[in-house]
Amino acid sequence: MKNEKIIKVFNGYLLLFFTILFFASGIYGVVNEIFWLISCIVLGLFLIKGFFLVNPNSSKVLLLFGKYIGTVKENGFFWANPFYTRKRISLRASNFDSERVKVNDKLGNPIMISTILVWKVENTYKAAFDVDNYENFVRVQSDAAVRKLASLYPYDNFEDDGQEEEITLRASVNEVSEALEKELSERLSMAGIKVLEARIGYLAYAQEIANAMLKRQQATAIVAARHKIVEGAVSMVEMALEELSKKEIVDLDEERKAAMVSNLMVILCSDKDATPIVNTGTLNH
């Protein structure tokens, strides 16, 4: 049998009544017959061993001499065969925050990464018998999954044109979380574990390259900003020349247009305020 089987067991309160009845009969037998006393006490102790509790969001896996009998998921007070071996398995959602591990991303850069996982037991048979320790299995497989995920994507994208050509660990949060959840679901399904949520909890460059990569990010941001400034400046200069020509405010030859374009580009692209110089003579002096 490879699947979970839900079974019904006896109501514990009813069997408790019979157990008390046996003890009472045993006490009564003290006056009448010692054999009756011993028999009732032994039978009462045997019945007591069959009582057990199932708390909310918990379960009991029942075994009879190594054979799987079934799983009790209904919460309450019950009685079952005293020879059954009972193993408790929690059905509550559990939260796991992995340790920060050092791995290489797709580009070979060392990074520090950890994952946050929310999981619960869905199949008690697999959790109890298909793996040695399902809680330790979750920890080990989570570590393996996050290492694999980090090797599939780069930490960040440094394309000069600013276009995102691929999924990155830093920018593509939803895509990476979906990939991590899918990977963990496949790994933990053999243990009867259902993944409720999986996402990256911590992400950063390793200490030895953190400063260098920060400078690279800053340089990329500066280049992108300059690119936008130049685009805007060219557009403004073109608009100025068109407006001057259309409204015939001033007639400029090619040399004066070139000088005007040069001056405007310096003013618009400079990171400092320009200092104007007033020419009181002619345009040629």
N, C-alpha and C positions, 0 to 999 in steps of 0.2 A: 504494500500500500504506500503510495506516494502523495496522497492528498489528505487534507485535513477533514476530519469527520466530527460533526457536532452530535453529542449524545445527550440524552436526558437521564438524570439520576433521581433517586428517591428524595422526597421532602425530608429535611433533617429534623423538623419538629415532630413529625409523626414517629420517626424512629427513636427520637429522644424520649418520647412518652413510653414506648415499649422498653427502652433501656431502664428507665426509672422503675417501671413495673417489675422488671427482672430483679433489680436490686431490692425492691420492696418484698418480693417473693422470697429472696434469699434471706432477708432479715427474719421474715416469718418462719423460714425453715430452721432458724436457730433453735426454736422451741420444739420443732417437730423432728427434723431429720438432718444430720450433718451433710449427707450426700446431696440433698436438695439445695442446701446452702452453697456448697462449693460449686455445683453445676450452674446455679443462677449467677453467682459472682463471676465465674469464668466467662459465661455467655455475655454478661453485661459489659465486661472489659473488652471482649471481642467486638461488640457492637459499637462501643465508644470510639474505637480506632477508625471506624468508617465515616465519622463526621468531619466535615470541612466547610470552610467559608470561601466564597468567591466574591471578591470586592468589585465595585464598578470599574469598568475598563481593565479588567483582569481576567485571567483564564487559568484553568487547571488541565494539564495534559495527563491522562490516565494510562497507566501501563499495568499489565498483568503478566508477571514473570517474563519481562522483556518484550511482550507483545503489545503493540499500540491498540488501545481500546477506543479512545476518542478524546474529544476536548469539550470541557464544560465552559461555556462563555456567559451563560445566564448568571447574574449576580444573585446571591442569597445564601441561605444555610441549607446544606444538602448532606445526604448520606449515600455512600456507594460501598461496593465490596471492600471490606477491610484489607483484603490482600492486594488491592490496587496500590501501585506506587504513584504518587501525585507530584507533578512538577509545575510550579507556578511560572507563567509567562505573562508579562505586562502587555496590555494592548494600548497603553497610553502613548501619545505622541512624545517623542524624545528629541532633545536638541543637542547637537554635537558641534562644537567649535574646534576644528583641528588646529594643530600646532603650525606655526609658520615654518614652511620648508623652503629650502634654497634649491631652485631649479633653473634650467636654461629655457628661454623662450624660443620661438621659431627662428629668430635671428642669431641665437647663441648667446644672448645677453643674460647674465645671471640676475635673477629676480627673487624676491621673497613673496610667498603667496600662501594663503590659508583659505579654508572653505567653511561655510556654515551650513549645516545639514539638519533638516527636520524630517524625522522618519518614525514609522510605527510598524509593529508586527502585524502582518495581514494573514499569513498562513502559519499557524502554530506548529504544524507537523514539520514543515521545512526548517523553521527556526530551531526546533528542538532536536531534530535528528539529521538534517542534511549538512549542517555545519557543526564544528566543535563548540564554539562559543559565539553566538550571533552578535553580541555586543562588541566583542573584539573584532569580529569579522567586519562590522560596519566601520570601525576605526581604520583598519588596515586598507580596506577597499576605497575608502574616502581619500586616504593619502595617495594611493596609486592613481585614482581617477584625476585628482587635481594635478599630479605630476604630468600625466598624459595630456591633459587639457592645456597646460602651460606650454608644452612643446609644439602644440598645433597652431598657436597664434602668436604674433609679435606683441610685445608690450604696448608699443605705440607706432603710429605711422608718421614717417618723416619725409613724405613726398613734398617736393618744393612747390608744386602747383596747388597744394592744399586739398587735393581730391582724395577722398577715402577709397582706396582701391581694394581693401580687404578688412576683415574683421580684426579688431585689436582688443586686447584684454582690458585696456583702460577705457576706451571709448564705447565699445559695443557691449554694454552691460547686459541687456536683455538677451542678445544672441548667445553670449558666453554662458549665461545662467541656464538657458535652455539646453545648450550642448552639455553642460555639466550635469544637469538633472537627468538627461537621457542616458549619459554614460553611467551614472550611479544607479539608475533604475535597472539597467541591464546587468550590472555587476551584483546588485543586492537581491535580485529576483530569486536567485537560487536559494537564498536563505529565508524566503517568505517575507522580505522587508519591502514596504511601500514607501517611496520617497515622496514626501509632501512638498518640500521646497529645498532647493540647493542654490547657493550663490557664493560668490567670492567675498570673503570677510576682510581680507587684508591683501594689498597689492602695492609693491614698491620695488624699485631697483635695489640690488644688493649694495651694501655699503661701499665696496671698493670701486664701483662705477657710478655711484649716485651723483657725485659732483659733476663728473664729465657729462653725464646724460642730461643733467639740469641745464648746463651751458648749451648743449645741443638743442634742447627744447627752446631755450630763450632765443638762440640764433635763428631757428626756424620761424619762430613767431615774429622776429624783427624783419626777416626777409619777406614774409607774407604781408606784414603791415606796409613795408616799403612798396611792395608790388601794388597794393591797393592805392597808395598815395600817388604813385606815378600814373596809374590808370586815371585817377580823378583829375590830376593836374593836366594831363594831355587833353582830356575832355573839356576842361575849363579854358585852356588856351585856344583850342579849336573853336569853341563857342565865342570867345572874345574876338578872334579874327573875323569870324563870320558876321558878327554884329557890327563891327567897325566898317566892314566892307559894305554890308547891306544898307546901313544908315548913312554911309558916305561921310562919316565924321572926320576921317583923316585918310589921306591917300598915302599908303606905304609901299615903297618898292621892296624887292626881295631881300636886300641887305638890312633894311630897317625891320622887316618882318622877322628876320632871323634874330636880330638883336632883341626885339620885343619878346619872342618866344623864349630866348635864353634867360632874359630877366624874370619872366613870369615863372618859368620852371624852377629857377633858383629860389624865388620867393615861396612858391607853393610846396616844394619838396624839402625845403630846409627845416631842420628840427629846432631852429631858433628864429626869433622874430627878425625880419629884414630891417636894415637902417636905410631909410630913403635919402637920396641926394638930389637936391633941387638944382636944376640947370637953369641959370638965368640968362644964358646966351642963346645961340642957335642950336639946332639939333645936331649940328656937325661938330660942336665944341663942348 
